[in-house]
């Protein structure tokens, strides 16, 4: 019995679905099944059963859930106590894309620095492609980025924090702002302001245009979300940005989120670290603070 198995079991009990639990934990559904089966074999009790098209905890599973939560509470308490003994300190180098660092993760970084005052946190803004090279060259310890799904690379450890919508936005004075619904065809001969060409959603955006035979009038590429918002709010063009980046502007009335009827767009916020035999204690500490606050920063 190990903590991964317990976390899997507890998460399944909360999500009530192998699929949702696997998405939350970033495991394959087969891995979740293996974890629960290992627990059942060790305990000699059936924990999960199928009920028609659903899976649910058995009575034995419900009883064991109480113990599983107590064991994880005790484990987390022990980790915190040991952290205070070994002293989480030193320099921690973080790189983040602007849209995460300035919005969702700002709360995380403040919380971490408050909790671990002996750590010197160095935060740099970078683009998605440079992040991988800097991790592999040991120039940074932790990276935060968006992608269309979990990053899957052999030498990279990925921790998914949350998913959030990507929104098409315009100035409130743009004529598309007056339309009840928007589809890809509405972008014909429009101006788009997008992140740089190595942006995580660029290929999918180009494919959407090609599939719908849409030709843009122009594209402007900028490497700053704040600069993009400034151009769009002034009435020049359309953009595609994470909801957390445009939420306050939409509420203030300086940007209009279009009512998109096409295929949903979603960004996956995640933490990346290089797989190593030993990592500084401050790295898992930052990851844990990020996971604890992920639900509140969406």
N, C-alpha and C positions, 0 to 999 in steps of 0.2 A: 504494500500500500504506500503510495507516495502522493505528494501534494498535487501533481498534475492530474492524477486520477480523481482526487477529491474535488479539485476545481472543476473538472469536467462534469462530475456528478452533480455538484451544486448548481452549475450553470444550466445543465439540462433541466433540473428541477424548476429553475426560474423561467427558462424559455419554453419548456414543454414541447421542444422540437429539436431533433438532431440537426436539421438544416440551420435553424436560427442559432443554436448553440455553436455550431461549427463556424458560422460567420462571425460570431462574437469573439470566439477564441482563436480564429484563424487556423483551425485544424481541418483536416479532411474528415468527413462524416465517418469514414471507416476507422479513423484514429479514435474518435469519440466512442464508437462501439467497442473497440479494443480496451479502452480504459475502463469502461463500465463492466465489461465481461471479466476483466482481471479482478475488479473489486468483488464481483459476484462469486468468482471461483475462490477467492481468499476468504470470504465471509461464509460461503456455503448457503447463500440466500439469494433468491431472485429479487433484483432491485427495480427492474424496468420490464414492462410487459406491453404487448400490443393490444389495443382495444379498438377493433375495427380498423379505420385508417389512421388512428392516433396511437401514440405511445405515451405511457404515463407511469408514474411510480407505483410500485406495489405497496401493500401495507408494510412489508419489510423495508422497502425503499424509503417510505415516509418516516419510519422509525430511525433508520440509519442516517437520514438527512440531518436530524438533530445532532447526532454525534459528529457528522462530517463538518458541520458549521462550527461546533465547539473546537474541533481539532484545528481548523483553519484559523479561528480566532486566536488560539494558543500559539500557533505557528507564527502568525503575524506579530503577535506581542513579543515573542522570542526574538524575531528578526529585528524589531525596533530596539529591544534592550541590547542586543549584540552590537547593533550599529553605534549605539552611544558608547559602548566599551572600546570598539576598535577605532572610533573617531573617524567619521566621514568628513574628510577635509581635502585640501589641495586644489589644484586647478582642473576645471572641467570645461572642455571646449565643445561648443554647440553650434551647429549651423542649421538654419531654418529658412524656408522660403518666406518671402515677405508676408504673404496672405495669412500664414499661420502664426508667424512670430509677432505681428502687430495686433492680431485680433484674438483668436482662440487661445493661443499658448501664452499670452502675456500673463494671465492669471496663474498659470502653472509655474512660470519662472519666479514670480513674486512669492508664491507659496513655498517653493523649494528653497529660495534664499532665506526666507524667514525661518524655516524649519532647520536648515543646515547652514548657519552663519559662518562656519569655518571653511566653506567651499567658495572659491573664487570662480564665478560663472562668467565665461566669455561667450557672448552670443554674436554670431555673424549672419548676415543675410546673403543667401546665394541662390543659384538656380538649380533645378533638379539634376541636370547632367553633371555639374561640377561637384555636387555632393558625393557622388559615388567615388570619384577619383580621390577626393580629400579624405574620405573614410579609409580607403585602401592604402593611401600614402601616410596614414597615421597623423594627418594634420588636424583632424577633429575626432571627438569621441562619440558624439551622438548627433543624429540628423533627424529633422522633422520635415516631412514633405507631404504633398498631395499626389495621388495617382488615381487612375481609373479603377484600380483594384489593388490588392496586397502585392507588394514587391516580392518576387520570387527569384532570388539569386543564391547560388550555393554558398557563397562566403558571407552573406548578409543575414543578420537576424532581424526579423520584421515583427513589430507589435502594432496591430491596428487599434487606433484610439476610438474613432467614430467615423461615420459617413454623413455627408451633408449635401443638400442639393446645390447644383450649379444653376445660376439664374441668368437669363438674358435680360439686360437692362438698357434703358434709354433715358434721355432727358424727358421730364414731364411734358415738354413742348414738342417732342418728336411726334410725327403723325401716327406712328405705330402705337404710341401710348394711349391713343383713343380707341384702338381696336379691342373688342371683347376677347378675342383669342388670336394666337399667333401660330403659324405653321412654317415649315422651312421655305415654302414658296414666297412668304412675305419678305424674305431676305434678298430677293432678286434685285440686283443693281443697288444694293445698300452698301454703306461704308461700315466696316467692322474694325474695332480697336481691340487687339488681342495681345496676350503675352508673347514673349519671344518664341521663335519657331520650334525650340526644343521643349516647349510647354507640354505637359502630360496629356492634354486633351486635343492637341493640334491635329494629330492624324485622324482622330474620330470626327473632328469638325470638318476637315477637308472631305472626308468620305461622305458625310451627310450632305454637303453641298453637291458633290458629284452624283450621288444616288438620286437627288431630287432635281438635277440639271439646273442648279442655281449658280449664277455668275455674279460675283460681287463687283461693285463699282471700284472699290479700293479696299486695301488692308493697311492698317497702321500697326506696327509692332512696338510695344513698349515693355520695359522690364520692371515697371512699378505699378502695383495695383492702385495706389493712390493717384498716380499720374493718369492712369486709365480712367478712373472715376472723374477726375477733373475735366478731361476732354469730353467724356460722355455727358456729364451734367451741363456742360456749356452748350450742348446741342449738336456736337459733332460725333455721329456714329452710334453704333451698337456694340455692346461687349457681353462677355460671358464670364461671370465671376462667382466664387463661392458665396453662399447666402450670408455667412458671418461677416464677409467683407462689405456687403451692400445693405445689411439690415438697418443700421442706423440712418443711412442716407435715404432709404426708402421711407422710413418712419418720419424723417424730417421733410420729405417731399422734394428732395433734390435729385432723386433718381426714381424711376418707375420700373418695377419688376414686371416683365411681360407675362401674360397668361399663356404659357407654352403648352401646345397640345400635341407636340411630337413626342418621340421617345424620350423618357426621363433622362436627365443628366445628373450624375452623382459623383462627388469627389470622396476619396478614401484618405482620411488623415492618418498618418502612421509615423512611428519612430523606427529608425534604422540604426543598428550598431554592427560593427564588424565581428564576426565569430572569432573568439580567441579562447585560449585555455584559461587565461586569467584576465579579469577586468576590474577596474577600480571600483570600490564599494559605492562611490558617488554615482556611478552609471545606473545600476539597478535602483538606487534610491530615487533618481530623477525619473526613471521609467515608472516607478510605482506611484509617485506623486502625479505624474501625467495621467496614468490610468484611473487614479482615484477621482481626479477632477474632470475627466473627459466628459462625463455625462452632464456636468454643469456648465461647460463652456460651449456647447453646441448652439 
